[in-house]
Amino acid sequence: MHFLVITGPTGSGKSGLAIRIAEELQAVGKPSEIISADSIAVYRGFDIGVAKPSSAERSLIPHHLIDICDPEMEFTAGDFVRESEKAITEIHQRKALPIIVGGTGFYLRALIQGMAEEESPEMKFQLERIETSLRERASVDGMKTLHQEMIALDPTLANTIHENDHYRTLRALVVMELHQRKWSELNEEASKRSPKYPDATIYAISMDRPLLKERINQRTEAMLDSGLLDEVKKLIEQGVSISTKPFLSVGYFECLQFLNLIPQANPQLPINDLASLREAINRSTMKLAKSQMTFLRGQMARFIDCCIHKTLC
């Protein structure tokens, strides 16, 4: 099955480009629909910090895999593959082109290459047992301790998994305990598998660091101006636990620190006013963008057909 993928670091304009392409195709009588490959956009209520497409944009171009989960639900790469493959099939049945857009490289690799062994139903019980044990430890020792343990087991992950990325930290630790091998080695083996969808066309957006930093700064400013803090407060008032996966993502995590709902991650750079909140979100977003670009270069490079702006592969 053929589909188009648009990926790249956060803040690089993936969603806007996908919508423009869909509109241009629609104008010449070639309908298309967009499938989100964002690990947080699946959660209801988490809107501003994810920069979800507006209701107007979604009314113009059909979007999939947005607002399909409650915040307390666990949504994995395996879930993404199952849901996106279902959407791809249905979009093709409507004689339209699926456009997959997002920066969650692990999801995209799982779709394009096929799932790794640990995603099989037979392994689910063991994965859940290990993850439950790790989460219990995290509640006592803190996620920073687990992140340091992950790096000790596989030092290369220091460049690809940010300390605020609790989901991937847990994921790496779970997989390494399950297989008793480094996660980077398992990823390297996985990257050599033949693609499951060789006909997919994949574009990656790349840009100079100063321009990306400027765009991220503007993005953060727009999110705060649009009411990101109010969104966080509303979610908490609705009973959403601060330990849920979407609250641990960049932007929301810093807001929780600002509201004194979790300890400051970096006492040397306290988040105690709007200026420091803005800078903290910018720093974390840039680190996330760097991790995404590293993943694309290392894990997705052989699948990418074209890099927009300048060579990324």
Legacy VTK file of the C-alpha trace (Angstrom):
# vtk DataFile Version 3.0
C-alpha trace
ASCII
DATASET POLYDATA
POINTS 313 float
0.000 0.000 0.000
1.286 3.410 -0.895
1.201 6.331 1.518
3.109 9.545 2.117
5.034 10.249 5.327
6.134 13.708 6.452
8.403 13.710 9.486
11.062 15.875 11.110
11.830 17.562 14.431
9.180 19.260 16.522
8.532 22.840 15.455
9.705 22.291 11.881
6.272 22.768 10.287
5.271 19.167 9.531
1.552 19.584 10.177
1.284 22.804 8.191
3.089 21.259 5.235
0.871 18.165 5.334
-2.278 20.288 5.328
-1.013 22.419 2.410
-0.204 19.285 0.396
-3.624 17.818 1.179
-5.360 21.037 0.126
-3.420 21.213 -3.142
-4.224 17.585 -3.927
-7.867 18.208 -3.106
-7.915 21.212 -5.457
-6.938 18.989 -8.387
-9.438 16.283 -7.534
-7.098 13.953 -5.624
-8.440 13.577 -2.059
-6.161 12.771 0.840
-6.509 12.232 4.582
-4.003 12.815 7.373
-2.933 10.272 9.992
-1.168 11.714 13.049
2.062 10.023 14.183
2.316 12.011 17.417
2.444 10.002 20.636
0.622 12.705 22.646
-1.956 13.895 20.102
-3.922 10.684 20.655
-4.935 11.916 24.132
-8.111 13.937 24.658
-7.745 17.287 26.389
-4.064 17.744 25.603
-4.422 20.236 22.780
-2.369 23.414 23.059
0.904 21.809 24.168
0.738 19.367 21.254
-0.191 22.015 18.682
-3.054 19.877 17.409
-4.633 20.944 14.117
-7.497 23.364 14.672
-11.122 22.310 14.307
-11.240 24.344 11.088
-8.249 22.456 9.651
-9.768 19.131 10.655
-13.044 20.069 9.008
-11.227 20.773 5.725
-9.017 17.667 5.733
-10.003 14.473 7.575
-7.582 13.645 10.408
-7.057 10.313 12.156
-5.455 9.158 15.443
-6.200 12.433 17.226
-8.253 12.477 20.454
-8.824 8.724 20.503
-7.644 7.960 24.072
-8.374 9.130 27.581
-5.228 10.433 29.336
-5.010 7.438 31.693
-4.905 4.953 28.820
-1.615 3.491 27.615
-1.061 3.938 23.880
1.962 2.048 22.537
3.813 1.748 19.255
1.913 -1.493 18.728
-1.380 0.368 19.146
-0.184 2.985 16.662
0.669 0.343 14.071
-2.703 -1.366 14.433
-4.701 1.868 14.314
-2.703 3.458 11.498
-2.853 0.329 9.324
-6.614 0.238 9.817
-6.844 3.921 8.827
-4.572 3.418 5.790
-6.780 0.576 4.527
-9.977 2.590 5.008
-8.503 5.676 3.314
-7.439 3.596 0.310
-10.953 2.165 0.127
-12.182 5.747 -0.210
-9.753 6.199 -3.140
-7.745 8.773 -1.171
-4.054 9.138 -0.303
-3.006 8.572 3.319
-0.559 11.221 4.584
1.139 10.231 7.832
2.614 13.198 9.671
4.495 13.356 12.950
7.814 13.301 14.734
7.478 10.154 16.857
10.150 8.241 14.980
9.712 5.055 16.979
6.088 4.855 15.824
7.025 5.475 12.201
9.792 2.892 12.246
7.447 0.336 13.812
4.926 0.939 11.030
7.366 0.957 8.122
9.587 -1.927 9.278
7.106 -3.959 11.261
6.981 -4.484 15.008
9.871 -5.862 16.993
9.517 -9.183 18.808
8.713 -7.573 22.146
5.460 -6.155 20.731
4.004 -9.617 20.118
0.993 -10.657 22.234
3.046 -13.502 23.734
5.418 -10.996 25.325
2.734 -8.662 26.678
2.533 -10.204 30.163
6.302 -10.057 30.682
6.456 -6.465 29.442
3.685 -5.379 31.789
5.306 -7.134 34.758
8.669 -5.445 34.176
7.112 -2.030 33.540
4.989 -2.238 36.701
8.103 -2.973 38.735
9.967 -0.053 37.182
7.099 2.360 37.773
6.991 1.326 41.432
10.698 2.083 41.695
10.232 5.405 39.927
7.623 6.445 42.481
10.269 5.997 45.199
13.592 6.830 43.526
12.371 9.194 40.790
12.523 8.919 37.011
15.870 10.706 36.901
17.436 7.730 38.675
15.948 5.332 36.137
17.175 7.534 33.291
20.713 7.384 34.730
20.465 3.603 35.026
19.371 3.408 31.399
22.444 5.383 30.308
24.693 3.177 32.452
23.315 0.117 30.669
23.495 1.704 27.213
25.544 4.966 27.098
24.541 5.717 23.488
20.982 6.439 24.663
22.169 9.623 26.369
22.081 11.290 22.942
18.668 10.001 21.906
16.444 9.825 25.001
15.921 13.034 26.984
15.597 12.726 30.765
12.057 14.106 30.536
11.088 11.412 28.040
9.798 9.020 30.670
7.952 6.826 28.204
11.038 5.956 26.142
13.193 5.666 29.269
10.840 3.037 30.649
10.547 1.424 27.239
14.325 1.071 26.890
14.724 -0.350 30.395
11.862 -2.817 29.888
13.245 -4.093 26.585
16.812 -4.362 27.902
15.673 -6.348 30.935
13.528 -8.578 28.753
16.305 -9.370 26.264
19.369 -8.789 28.476
20.919 -6.745 25.678
21.519 -3.075 24.908
18.570 -1.297 23.335
20.856 0.293 20.741
21.951 -3.183 19.605
18.350 -4.335 19.283
17.502 -1.167 17.344
20.481 -1.718 15.053
19.273 -5.214 14.251
15.745 -3.961 13.708
16.978 -1.274 11.329
18.406 -3.948 9.021
15.067 -5.643 8.463
13.420 -5.186 5.083
10.665 -2.554 5.131
7.110 -3.779 5.529
5.900 -0.977 3.234
8.579 -0.506 0.546
6.223 1.647 -1.541
5.851 4.342 1.143
7.262 7.755 0.218
8.965 9.439 3.156
9.987 13.095 3.391
11.929 14.537 6.323
12.073 18.234 7.122
15.443 19.628 8.131
16.573 23.165 8.830
19.482 25.072 10.288
19.603 25.057 14.074
19.185 28.874 14.445
16.016 28.801 12.339
14.637 25.784 14.213
15.395 27.462 17.534
13.584 30.607 16.406
10.554 28.590 15.301
10.489 26.692 18.602
10.667 29.952 20.558
7.709 31.307 18.555
5.832 28.039 19.075
6.309 28.183 22.848
5.222 31.822 22.960
2.086 31.005 20.974
1.220 28.067 23.242
1.533 30.140 26.409
-0.447 32.985 24.855
-3.145 30.492 23.834
-3.614 29.313 27.410
-1.330 26.314 27.952
-1.245 26.882 31.720
-5.032 27.159 31.870
-5.297 23.917 29.911
-3.046 22.168 32.445
-5.080 23.526 35.374
-8.337 22.435 33.742
-7.056 18.899 33.165
-5.998 18.635 36.804
-9.387 19.946 37.966
-10.994 17.241 35.829
-9.061 14.637 37.795
-6.324 13.763 35.302
-3.352 12.375 37.232
-0.078 14.255 36.861
1.666 10.889 36.429
-0.093 10.096 33.146
2.029 9.804 30.003
0.878 13.053 28.315
1.667 15.108 31.430
5.252 13.827 31.243
5.748 15.248 27.754
7.650 18.428 26.922
5.676 21.560 27.727
3.229 19.948 30.114
6.026 18.664 32.352
7.485 22.163 32.723
4.037 23.592 33.486
3.654 21.100 36.336
6.960 22.334 37.758
5.858 25.953 37.433
2.649 25.140 39.313
4.697 23.400 42.051
2.903 20.107 41.434
6.153 18.192 40.928
9.738 18.889 42.092
11.946 21.154 40.011
13.929 19.039 37.567
16.888 21.436 37.646
17.269 23.428 40.891
19.987 25.514 39.212
17.417 26.730 36.677
14.204 27.053 38.699
10.903 27.590 36.925
9.337 30.291 39.078
7.903 32.852 36.634
6.587 32.993 33.088
9.964 33.982 31.639
11.706 30.987 33.220
8.811 28.717 32.168
9.166 29.905 28.588
12.919 29.280 28.610
12.531 25.840 30.195
10.035 24.741 27.539
12.314 26.097 24.808
15.317 24.187 26.195
13.403 20.926 26.519
11.860 21.300 23.068
15.261 21.887 21.475
16.623 18.781 23.232
13.640 16.802 21.966
14.186 18.110 18.441
17.848 17.086 18.601
16.842 13.587 19.732
14.341 13.336 16.895
16.937 14.354 14.309
19.423 11.848 15.752
16.805 9.107 15.490
16.009 10.019 11.897
19.673 9.983 10.925
20.431 6.733 12.720
17.242 4.688 12.531
15.199 6.058 9.619
17.806 7.312 7.167
17.576 4.397 4.746
13.828 4.815 4.383
13.799 8.565 3.728
13.298 9.438 0.048
13.949 13.181 0.285
15.011 15.712 2.911
13.399 19.118 2.641
15.555 22.260 3.133
18.912 20.486 3.367
20.325 16.978 3.547
19.483 15.230 6.812
20.513 11.670 6.009
LINES 1 314
313 0 1 2 3 4 5 6 7 8 9 10 11 12 13 14 15 16 17 18 19 20 21 22 23 24 25 26 27 28 29 30 31 32 33 34 35 36 37 38 39 40 41 42 43 44 45 46 47 48 49 50 51 52 53 54 55 56 57 58 59 60 61 62 63 64 65 66 67 68 69 70 71 72 73 74 75 76 77 78 79 80 81 82 83 84 85 86 87 88 89 90 91 92 93 94 95 96 97 98 99 100 101 102 103 104 105 106 107 108 109 110 111 112 113 114 115 116 117 118 119 120 121 122 123 124 125 126 127 128 129 130 131 132 133 134 135 136 137 138 139 140 141 142 143 144 145 146 147 148 149 150 151 152 153 154 155 156 157 158 159 160 161 162 163 164 165 166 167 168 169 170 171 172 173 174 175 176 177 178 179 180 181 182 183 184 185 186 187 188 189 190 191 192 193 194 195 196 197 198 199 200 201 202 203 204 205 206 207 208 209 210 211 212 213 214 215 216 217 218 219 220 221 222 223 224 225 226 227 228 229 230 231 232 233 234 235 236 237 238 239 240 241 242 243 244 245 246 247 248 249 250 251 252 253 254 255 256 257 258 259 260 261 262 263 264 265 266 267 268 269 270 271 272 273 274 275 276 277 278 279 280 281 282 283 284 285 286 287 288 289 290 291 292 293 294 295 296 297 298 299 300 301 302 303 304 305 306 307 308 309 310 311 312
